[in-house]
């Protein structure tokens, strides 16, 4: 599948098995950060960065009074180092940033399968 050609969706990460997995994991999440009429102020960006460090995968909810479009805000949040915009769905943005030391999401698939002890 080719990369998005719409200029509004340029901030999305390219289609991949990791993106599909992140979308599946993000479906059950509740929004951790809410953006209101202040928009993407420095304090909001710092809060998103902290939430990504704690959780790796974060939902951000945009309030009705939020200035700017959802695509502009996703692009602004995606400008941070190594932050990937996984999905923009309605007024919700799903963000991912791999933890620098112990990634829970990407290391799960590389873990060996535990097998029962043989007798």
ABEGO torsion letter per residue (X at the ends): XBBBABAAAAABBBBBAAAAAAAAAAAABBBABBBBAAEBBAAAAAAAAAAAAAAGBBBBBBBAABBEBAAAAAAAAAABBGBBBABBBEABBBBBBBBAABBAAAAAAABBBBBBBBX
